Amino acid sequence: MSGFQNKVSTEKTSMSMGSAGRKELLAWALYDFANSGYTTVVQTTIFSAYFVGVVAGVGQGITPGVSTLLWSLAIGIANFIVMISGPLIGAIADYRACKKLFLLISSVGCIIATALLALIGPGDIRLGMVLVTFSAIMFASGENLIAAFLPELVPEENMGRMSGYGWSLGYFGGLLTLAICLAYITWAKQQGLPETHFVPVTLLITASIFALTAAPTFIWLRERAMGGARYTNISILKISLTRLLDTFKEAARFRDLIWFLITLGVYQSGVSTVVVLAAIYAQEVMGFDTQSLILLIMVVNVTAAVGAFICGHLQDRMGSVPTLAIALVIWIIAIIVALLATEPAHMWIAGNIIGLAMGASQSIGRALVSKFSPIERAGEFLGLWGLVNRLSAIVGPLSYGLINYLSDGSHRLSLVSTLGFFIFGLILLIMVDESRGKAAAMHS
């Protein structure tokens, strides 16, 4: 341990491990339920299509290719910012024992920005991009912070199950928000109302559901960390940066964590690609219309919830690494089915398999990083988890897009690169020793 860390050794937190009651555990899991509507409505379906087709559409003198690029750029900038800021925010939150405060700030920021998107109409491109970027930054920061609570709430042997509960509730939260929005859209269309009316309302619905369902998290979830000693002559920024540097310097002590983060970055690049581009593949290659796409997304949310729930229990029984290996094999099968699909029915099969794999792999990844993280530095290490997720959200879709561009629009050839991420990730996973990684975290 470095001299600096010896100086601030009093920052070791005193936590009551695994002492959270059912109400507090539910409050933690409900945050996944609350924030999932944002990704489903804003990033995946309703607002993304509205931005490309209306806000920056052909009617504004912008070609579809450019409007899609502007949307991708807004999301990419957000991911890049969180990739850099996530570990730093986590380190500060650990040192000051203020994860809950930071979580509140990020949540309020995302909710307000989502509600403000309701003001965006045709031609409001710059303001729309700013609000989308800001909301995505706040969302991703909150995702990192809520994950950092997991090691404080349950013992190591129950982390997989608890993470699975959270992801399962999250998928149902996204499904509920999307269903309510679609019900309103159906009613609005029957009344002859245009997109410029009903899309803004769906954003207000999304922001309201986020605020209401996240409330139990801030009422019942406790901040167990005690924080570090206050040194008036050392800035919190310097302390946090030094902690991060020490983390990388001590990589040899946490080699399984570091190796798993690399593995995670590889296979998560494939996951990110599917999240962003699966609907486009179904539409362009298999001829799905808008209604079919929405139904497919809703079904995938259900199967993803099932996958997260099952694998959450399974990894506590047989270990996270073997369970993740199974999930990656399921991913590989799903992508192969999509590649060989020749009719819509095949895509429905692939979509359901993708749902099972997606829920499983995302739940397992968060739980395994938590198991490999020293308790007193959970925010910092889960910040690294967030960094890897953000990097993969840039690398995966970009690789698909570049191959698609270079191959004159061949989506099947682009999907081969996505298959490669999962195969390579499975190979790298063999090098991760789960027992050694948990032992390193316990004796840090």
N, C-alpha and C positions, 0 to 999 in steps of 0.2 A: 504494500500500500504506500502511496506517495506521501511525502512529508506534509503536503497540504492537507491530505485526507486525515493524517494523524492529528493535525492542528484542529480540525473540525470534527473530530471523532464523536463529539457529543451530539452530532446531528443524527446519529443512529436512532431510528424511530422505535418507540415502544408501542407495539400494537397487540391487540388481542386477536390472535389468529383463529379464524374459523368460528368466531363468536357471534356472527351476524344471525339474527333471527329471520324467520320466514318473511315477515313484513319488509325487512330491509333488503333481503335478497330479491323480493319481488320488485321493490323500488328500483334496484339496480337494473334488473332485466327489463323493466318498463321503459327505460331510456332507449333501448334498442327498438322497442315498439314505437316510441314517440318519433324518433328521428328518421325512421325508414320511409315515411311518407315523402320526405324531402327528395330523397334520391329517386323514388319511383315516379313522382309527378314532375319534378323540376328537371332532373338530369336524364331520365330514361325515356319518358313518354310525352306528356302533354306540353310542357313549356319548351322543351328542346325542339319539338316539331313546330311549335308556334313561332319560336325565334327564327328558325330557318325559313319557314314558309310565309310568315307575315311581317314580323319585326324587321328582318333583313331579307325579305323575299324579293321576287322578281318585280313586284309592284314598286319597289324602292329603287329600281334600276341596278340591282345586284344579282349576279348569276348565282344559281344554286351551289356551285362549287365554292364560291367565295363565302357565301353565307354559312356553309358547313364548316369552312376553315375558321371563320370568326368564332363560331360556337366552340370548336375544338380548342382554339387558342385561349378562350376564357377559362375553360376547364383545365387546360394544361398549365396556365399561369398559376392557378389556384393550387394545383398539385405540387408545382415546383416550390411555391412559397411555403407550403406546409411541410414539404420534404426537408427544407432547411430549418424551419422554426420549430417543428414538432419535438425533436430531442431537447432543444433548449428550453422550451416551455415546460416539458416534463421535468427537467432538472430543477428549474425554478420552483415548480409546484411541489417537488419532493422536499427541497431545502426549506421552503417557507410553509410546508404543510397546508397548501391552499389549492389542492386539486379541485375541491368542490366549488370554490369561488371562481376559478378559471373555467370550470365546466359551465357554471351559470352564465358567465360572460359570453362564452362561445355560443351557448344555446340561445340566449336573448338576441345575440347578433344575427344568428342564422334565421331565427323567427322573424325579426324585423325586416331583414333583407328580403326574405321570401314574400312577406306581405307587401313590401314596396314594389316587388316585381309586378304586382297587379296594376301599377301605374304605367307600365311599359306598353306602348302601342306601336303601330307601324312607323318605322323610321327612327325610333328611339334606340338606335344601335349602340352608341357609346355608353349611355346610361345603363342599358340592359346588360352589356358586357361587364360593366363595373359591379353591378348588383349581383350578377351570377357569380363572378369571381369572388366577391366578398362573402356571399352566402356559402359557397363551396369551401372557402378557407375556414369559416366558422364551423361548418358541419364536420370537416375532417379533423379539426382540432378537438372538438368535443368527442369524436369517436376515439381518439387517442387517450383522452383523459378518463373517459368512463371505463376503458379497458384497464387503466392503471389501478382501479379500485379492486379488481378481481383477486389479487393475492392477499388483500386484507380481509376479504369476506369469508372465504372458505379455505379449508386445508388443501394441500396440494393434490390429494387423491380425489377431490371432488371438483377440481377446476374445470376439467373437460365437460362434465355434466352441466355445471353452472353456465359455462360459456355457450353450450348447446342450447340451454333454455333461452338465453338472451337472443341468440341468432334466430331461434324458432319464433319467438315473439316478434322479433324485428320483421321477419317476412310476413307475418300476419298483420303487423301494423301497416306495412306498405300496401298489402292487399286491401285492407279496410279503407285506407285513405284513397286509393285508386278507385275502389268500388263506389264510394260516396261521390267522388268527383265525376265518375262516369254516369252515375244516376242523375246528377245535376245537368251534365252535358246533354244527356238524352232528353230531359225535360225542356231544356233551353232550346234545343233544335226543334222540338215539337211546337214551341212558341214562335219559331221563326227568328230567334235571336242569333246574331253573328258570333264568330270566334272572338272578336274583340270585346264581346260582353262576357261570354261564359268562361273563357280561359282565365281572365283576371279573378273571377270568382273562385275558381278551383285553387288558385294560389292562396287566397284568403282562407279557404277551407283547410288547406295543407298547413298553413301557419297556425291556425287555431287548434287543430288536432295535435300538432307538435307541442304547443304551449300547455294544453290541458293534460295530455297524457304524460308529459315530463314532470309535472308538478309533484307527484309522489316521490320522485327521485330526490328532489331538493328538500322535501319535508322529512323523509325517513332515512335517507342515506347519510351515514356519519363519516366525518373525516377523522380517521384513527391515527394518522401520523402526527407526531409531536413537533417535527421540524428541527432544523439545526440551530446552533447557537448564533446569536446576532452579533456580527462583528461590524462595528461602525466604521472601521478604517478599511474594510474590504467591500467592494460593491457586489451586489447580488449577481450582476451580470458576469463579473470576473469569477465569482464562486461557481456559477453554473457552467461557464465555459471550461473552467479547470476540471470540474467533475466530468464533463463530456470527454475532455482530452485524456483524463485518467481511465475512462471506460475503454477508449480505443487502445491505450497503452497496455491495459491489462487484458487485451483480447485473448492472450494465451490461456489465462485463467478461465475464461468463458468461451473457449473455442467451440463448444457445441452450440452455444447461443449464436455466435457469429456465423458459424457454418450453416445453421438452420436459417438465419436471416438471409443468407445468400440463396439457399434453396428456395425459401419463401419468395424472394424477389423473382426467381426464374418462373416458378409455376404460377405465381400470382399475376405475372405479365400475361399469361394465357387467360386467367380468370377475368382480368380487366378488359381484355380484348373482347371476350364473349359478352360481358356486361354492356359494353359500348356499341358493339357492332352486330350482335346476334340478330336483332330486329332488321337491320339493313340486309343481312345475308338472307333471312327468310323472305324479305320483300323482293329483293333483286334477283335471287336465284330460284326461289320456290314460288314466287308470285303471290305471296300473302297480301291481302288487303288490310286496311287499317283496323277494321273490326277483328279480323283473325289474329292480327299481331297483338292487340290488347288482350284478347282471350288467352293467347299463348303465354303472355307475360304473367297474367293472373294465375294460370295453372302452374307455371314455373315457380312462382312464389310459394304455392302450397307444397309442391314437392321439395323445394329447398328447405322449408320449415321442417318437413318430415326428416330430411337428410340430416339437418343440424341436430334435431332431437335424438335420433337414433345413434348417430356417431358420438354425441356428447356422452351417452351412457357407455357406448362401446369402447371409447378410448380410456375411460376410467377402469375398465375391466381388463383390456389387453394391451394398453399403452397407446400413447398418442402417435408415435412414429409408425407402428404397424397399421393403425387405423387410417392415418394419412396416406400411407402407401395404397391401401384399398381405395380410398377416395380418388387418388390420382389415376389409378387403373380405370375407375369408372369414368373419369374425365376423358381418358384416351379413347375408351369405347364410344362415348357420346360424340366426340369430334369425328371419329371414323364414320359413325352412322350419318352424321350431317354431311360429310364429304361424299358419301355414296348415295345420298338421298336423291330420288328422281321424281318424287311426288309429295304433296303436302303431308300425307299421312306419315311418311318417313320423318319429316321434320317435327311432327308432334311427338314421335317416339324419342327423337334426339333431344327435344326440349325437356321432356320429363326426366330423361337420364341426366341432362345438364343440371336440372334443378336439384336432384339428389346429390350430385357431386359438388355443386356450388355451396349448398348449405353445410355439407360435411367439411370441406376443405377450409372454408373461412372460419368456422367454429374451432376446428382443431388448431389452426395457425395461431389464433389469439391465445388459446389455452396453453399451448406448448411454450410460447414466449413467456407467458406468466410463470410457468413452472421453472424456466431457466433464469428468472429474474430475481436478484436479491430483494427482499421485502422493502428495505429502506431506500431502494433505488428503482422501485417499480415504475414510477412515472417516467423516469429517464429511459429505462429499457423499453417500455411500451412506446415511448416516443420514437425509438429506433425502429420498432415494429411499424409505426405509422410512416416513418421515412421510407422504408422499403415498399410499403403499399403505395405510397404516392409516386415513387420512382417507377414502379411497375405499371401504374396507371398512365404513365407517359410512354414508356418503352413499348408495351404491348400493342396498344392501338396504333402507335406511330409505325411500328414494323408492318402491321397489317396494311395500313394506308400506303406506305411506300411500295410494298410488293404489289398492291393493287394498281398503283399508278404505273409502275414499271412493266407490269404484265398486261397493260391495256384493259384494265377493269376485270381481271380474272379473280372472282371472289373465292373460287375453290382453291386456286394456287395460294392465295393469301391465307386461307384457313390452314393450309399445310404448315405454315410458320407457327400458327397457334398450337397445332398438334405437337410441334417440336418443343415448345416450352414445357408442356406436360411430361413428355418423355424424358427430357433433360432433367427436369425437376425430380422425377422419380429416381433417376440414377444418382443425383446428388444426395437425396434423402438417405441412401444407404450408408453414407459417411457420418450420419448424426447418431451419437450414442446418448439415448435418453437418460439412462441412469447416471452417467458421468455428468451430464449437463445439470441435472437436478442437484447432484452432490456439490457441484461448484457453486451453485446459487445458495445452498444452505450454509456453506462454510466460507462465504465471502467476508 
